[in-house]
């Protein structure tokens, strides 16, 4: 009897060990891997707006050759990162997404990206006609919205792996990158006369959200779920962001107030938004380490 029991338990142990070895590796994702996923998924939101901004700058003749080059690079990065989120990418340090709900959401993003990418390719091919511009203006927000939904799902999934508040902080700090590009895009749409009143209202709301979140990242905001930070290096980095923001905000405020947007204003916006994006990205990287 003892021999039979021994054989039975030995057999069960073998089965359990086999099942353990076959279990998906996704549950073993490290804190660093999850932080990278949230960071780069969040960066995708920014890229949707950066592409839209670059397309508008091309159409409006603001440093068109350089912005056409930038648009090609931005589109390539969005495509590579989306594929990396789905299937993994060692060069981006992205692990494959195993959660079926998140995979389904990323597939929704892929479908929207396919159509938006066609419009981007048209601009890259020097088609800056009104129909192409109209498609970019209408397609970019559903792409942004659904990418943002995916980021929220990643944040929720990683909440048990990252310390309290960190997943939210990486998400919202990453969202700030997107807002730098969204507000620039909205200013350009106002200048182009595309749904001007609506885009003025959108721009006003985007500016307010950027300011509120920047303050929350520094000193906390219960409504946003931000704990704030006492880390001196991160606070110094956010101070750099704040200084650049103070230079850029008056240009945006003029657009919200309905003042005429000159070519000089457009060139200033094109110049100032990129350093703001860069320094905000540096802040996100510090959180994600």
N, C-alpha and C positions, 0 to 999 in steps of 0.2 A: 504493500500500500504506500509506504513511504517512498519507494522507488518511483511509483506511478505519479505521486504528487510532485516529486522532484522533476520528473520529465514534463509534467503539465506546466509547472511554473517556469521552467527553463524555456519551454516553447512560447509561453506568453511573453517572457522577457525579450525573446528574439523578435517577436511580432511588434512589440512596443518600440523597441530600438529602431526597427525598420521604418515604422510610421514616423518616428521622430526625425529620422534622416531625410524622409521624403517631404516633410512639412515645408511650406513656403518660407523663403529666407526673409520675406518682407517684414516679418515680426521682429527680426533681429536688427533692423536698421538702427544705426547709432544716433545719438543726439546730434552729432555734427552733420550726418547725412540728412537728417530731418530738417535741420536749420538751413542747409544748402537747398533742399527742395523748396522750402517756403520762400527763401530769398529769390531763387531763379524763377519760380512760378509767379511770384509777385512782380519780378522784373518784366515778365511778359506783358503785364498790364501797361507798363510804361511804354513798351515797344509799340503797342497798338496806337498810342497817341503820338509817339515820336514819328512813326511812319506817316501818319495823317498830317502832322505839322510839316514834315519835309516835303510831302507832295504839294501842300499849299504854298510853301515858299518857292517851289519850282514854278508853279502856276503863276505866282505873283512876281516872278523875275528877281527874287532876292537870292543872289549868289547861286543861281540855278545849277551850274556844273558841279559845284561842291555838294549841294544838297541832293543832286541826283546820285552822286557817288555814295553819300551817306545813306540814302534811301535803300540802295542795293544792299549795303552792309547790314542795315537794320532788319530788312526782310529776311536775309539769309540767317541772321542770328535768331530771329523769332522762329523760323522753320526748324532750325537745328535744336533749339531748346524744347520746342513742343514735342519733337520726336524723342528727345532725350528723357523728357518727363514720362512719356509712355513706355519707352523700351530700355531706358538707361543710356548713359553716355559717360564713359570713363574720363574723357577730356574735360567734361563739364562737372565731373564728380557727382553725377546724378544716378541714383539707383532706380531700377524699374518700378513703376507703380503697379502694385498688386491689388489694391482695393478696387473691386469691380464697379462701385458707384463712381469713384473718381475717374477710372478709366472711361466709363460712359460719358462723363462730363467733358473729359479731354477730347473724346471723339466728337462731341458736339462742337467744341472749339475748332477742331480740325476741319469740320464741314464749313464753318463760317470763314475760317482762314483761307480755304480753297477759293472762295468767291472774292474775298478781299484781296487776296494775292493776285488775282487776275487784274484787278483795278490798279494795283501797284505796278504790275508789269506793263500796263498800258502807259503809265506815267514815265516809267523807265525807258519805254520805247518812244518817248517824246510826244505822246498823245495827251495833250493838256486841255482837251475839249470840255465843255460844260457838262455833258453826260457823264464823263469819267469822274469829274470833280464831284458831281452830285452823288455818285455811287460811293465814293470815299467818305463823303460827309454823312451818308446814311448807314453805311456798313460798319464804320469803326466802333460805334457805341455798342451794338449787340456783341461784337467780338470782345470788347472790353468787359462788358457785363458778365459774359459767360466765363471769361478767363478769371474774373474776380470771384465768381462762384466757386471755381476750382480751387483757388487759393484758400478760400474759407474752409473748404472741405479738407485740404491738406492741414490747415491750422488745427481744425478740430481733431483730426486723426493723430496729430503729433502732440496734442495737449498733455497726454499722459507720459510723454517722453521728455518734454522740455520743462524746465522749471516754470512755476506759476508766473504768468504775465509775459514770458519771453516770446512765446509763439505769437501772441497778440502784438507785441512790440515790433517783432521782425516784420509781421504782416503790414502794420500801419506805417512803420518807417519806410518799408518798401513801396507802399501806396503813395507816399510823398513824392517819390521819383515820378510816378505816373502823373501826379497832379501838376508837376512843373511843365510837363509836355501838354497836358490837357488844357491848361489855362492859356498856353501859347497858341495852341490850335484854335481855341475859342476866340481869342483876340483876332487871329487871322480870318476866321469865318465872319466876324463882325466887320472887319476891314473890307472883305470881299462882298459884303452885303447879302450873305447867305443866312436866312433866318436871323437877322441882326438882333431883334428884340429878345428872342429866345436865347441866343448865344450871349448877349449881355447879361441876362439873368443867370445863365449857367456859369459864366465867368465870375460873376460876383459871388456865387455859392462856392465855386472852386477855390477862390482866393481866401474866403472865410474858413473853409475846411483846412486848407494848408496851414493857415496861421494857428488855428485851434489845435491841430495835431502836433505842430512844432512845439507849442507851449506844453502840451501833454507829454511829449517825449522827454522834455526837460524836467518838468515838475509834477507830472502825473495828471490824470484826468479820469475820474471814476466812470463817467458816461461812456468814454471811449475804451475803458478797460486798461488804461495805460498806468503802470506803476511809477513812471518817471525814472530818473537815474541819478546816482551820486558819483558815478564813474567820471573822474576828472577828464580823462582823455576823450570820452564820448561827449561830455558837456562842452569841451573846447571845440570839438568837431561840429556840434550843433550850433555853436556860436558863429562859426564860419558860415554855416548855412544861413543863419539869421542876418548876418551882415550883407550877404549877397541878395537875400530876400528884400531887405530894406532898399537896395538899389533898384530892384526890378519892379516892386509893387507899384510905385507911382505911374509907371508906363501902363500897367494894367488898369489902375484906377481911372486913368483918363479915358480908356476905352469903355469902361463901365459907365462913366459919366456922360457918354455920348459925344465926347470931343472928337474932332476930325483926326483920323489916324494917318499920319504922313508916312512917306517912304522912309524917312529918318527914324520914325517910331518903329516901323517894321524891322529895320536893320538893327536897331537897338535891342528889340525883343529877341531877334535871332541870335544876337551876340550874348545877351545876358542869361538866357535860359539854360545854355549848356554848362557853364560853370556851376550854376545852381544845381543842376541834375548831377553833375560829377561829385560835388561835395556831399549831396544827400546820399548818393550811392556809397561814398566812402563811409558814411555813418552807418548805413545798413550792414556793410561788410564787417564793421566793428561789432555790431550786435550779433551777427551770425557766426562769429568765430567761437 
